[in-house]
Amino acid sequence: MAALFIIILSILIGVALFGTWLYALVDAISGQFDNPTDKAIWIILILFLPFLGTILYMMIGRKKRIGGHERLSRPVYQEEELV
């Protein structure tokens, strides 16, 4: 019974890690950077060093994109005055 739990837990952790890696890769490919070389370096780093590259991209690379955190924030709407 414990072996089944370990197998299921391993699969869930693997799926979560793969999903995070895939998200970082797609985000790096679709993101716009000031310098095209930065984009290529992040993509190569994520592909060839998946674990370390993903962590570094999430911590550093996302901030270096044009409009770094704008995609994560909610739009601000002004309330209209009712007259």
DRENDO-1510 file (C-alpha; in Angstrom, 1 decimal, always signed):
<recs>
REC; n; res; u; v; w
REC; 1; MET; +0.0; +0.0; +0.0 .
REC; 2; ALA; +2.9; +2.4; +0.8 .
REC; 3; ALA; +4.5; +1.6; -2.6 .
REC; 4; LEU; +1.3; +2.7; -4.4 .
REC; 5; PHE; +1.2; +6.0; -2.4 .
REC; 6; ILE; +4.9; +6.6; -3.3 .
REC; 7; ILE; +4.2; +5.9; -7.0 .
REC; 8; ILE; +1.1; +8.2; -7.1 .
REC; 9; LEU; +3.0; +11.0; -5.3 .
REC; 10; SER; +6.0; +10.6; -7.7 .
REC; 11; ILE; +3.6; +10.9; -10.7 .
REC; 12; LEU; +1.9; +14.0; -9.2 .
REC; 13; ILE; +5.2; +15.7; -8.5 .
REC; 14; GLY; +6.5; +14.8; -11.9 .
REC; 15; VAL; +3.4; +16.3; -13.6 .
REC; 16; ALA; +3.7; +19.5; -11.5 .
REC; 17; LEU; +7.4; +19.9; -12.4 .
REC; 18; PHE; +6.7; +19.2; -16.1 .
REC; 19; GLY; +3.9; +21.7; -16.1 .
REC; 20; THR; +6.0; +24.4; -14.5 .
REC; 21; TRP; +8.8; +23.7; -17.0 .
REC; 22; LEU; +6.4; +23.9; -20.0 .
REC; 23; TYR; +4.9; +27.1; -18.7 .
REC; 24; ALA; +8.3; +28.7; -18.3 .
REC; 25; LEU; +9.3; +27.6; -21.8 .
REC; 26; VAL; +6.1; +28.9; -23.5 .
REC; 27; ASP; +6.4; +32.1; -21.5 .
REC; 28; ALA; +10.0; +32.7; -22.6 .
REC; 29; ILE; +9.1; +31.9; -26.2 .
REC; 30; SER; +6.0; +34.2; -26.3 .
REC; 31; GLY; +7.5; +37.0; -24.2 .
REC; 32; GLN; +9.2; +40.1; -25.5 .
REC; 33; PHE; +12.6; +41.1; -24.2 .
REC; 34; ASP; +14.6; +44.3; -24.8 .
REC; 35; ASN; +17.4; +42.2; -26.4 .
REC; 36; PRO; +16.7; +39.2; -28.7 .
REC; 37; THR; +19.8; +37.6; -27.3 .
REC; 38; ASP; +18.3; +37.5; -23.8 .
REC; 39; LYS; +15.3; +35.6; -25.2 .
REC; 40; ALA; +17.5; +33.0; -26.9 .
REC; 41; ILE; +19.6; +32.6; -23.8 .
REC; 42; TRP; +16.6; +32.0; -21.6 .
REC; 43; ILE; +15.1; +29.5; -24.0 .
REC; 44; ILE; +18.4; +27.6; -24.3 .
REC; 45; LEU; +18.8; +27.6; -20.5 .
REC; 46; ILE; +15.3; +26.3; -19.9 .
REC; 47; LEU; +15.8; +23.5; -22.5 .
REC; 48; PHE; +19.3; +22.3; -21.5 .
REC; 49; LEU; +19.1; +22.8; -17.7 .
REC; 50; PRO; +15.3; +22.2; -17.1 .
REC; 51; PHE; +15.2; +22.3; -13.3 .
REC; 52; LEU; +17.7; +25.2; -12.8 .
REC; 53; GLY; +16.7; +27.1; -15.9 .
REC; 54; THR; +13.0; +27.0; -14.9 .
REC; 55; ILE; +13.7; +28.3; -11.4 .
REC; 56; LEU; +16.0; +31.0; -12.6 .
REC; 57; TYR; +13.6; +32.1; -15.3 .
REC; 58; MET; +10.7; +32.3; -12.8 .
REC; 59; MET; +12.8; +34.4; -10.4 .
REC; 60; ILE; +14.9; +36.6; -12.8 .
REC; 61; GLY; +13.8; +36.2; -16.4 .
REC; 62; ARG; +10.1; +37.2; -16.0 .
REC; 63; LYS; +11.2; +40.5; -14.5 .
REC; 64; LYS; +13.5; +41.2; -17.5 .
REC; 65; ARG; +10.7; +41.0; -20.1 .
REC; 66; ILE; +9.1; +44.1; -21.5 .
REC; 67; GLY; +6.2; +44.8; -19.2 .
REC; 68; GLY; +7.5; +42.2; -16.7 .
REC; 69; HIS; +4.6; +42.0; -14.2 .
REC; 70; GLU; +1.9; +43.8; -16.3 .
REC; 71; ARG; +0.4; +40.5; -17.5 .
REC; 72; LEU; +0.0; +39.3; -13.9 .
REC; 73; SER; -1.9; +42.3; -12.5 .
REC; 74; ARG; -5.6; +43.0; -12.9 .
REC; 75; PRO; -6.7; +45.9; -15.0 .
REC; 76; VAL; -7.8; +49.0; -13.1 .
REC; 77; TYR; -11.2; +50.3; -14.0 .
REC; 78; GLN; -12.5; +53.7; -13.0 .
REC; 79; GLU; -16.0; +53.8; -11.6 .
REC; 80; GLU; -18.4; +55.8; -13.8 .
REC; 81; GLU; -20.4; +58.4; -12.1 .
REC; 82; LEU; -24.1; +57.9; -12.3 .
REC; 83; VAL; -25.9; +61.2; -12.8 .
</recs>
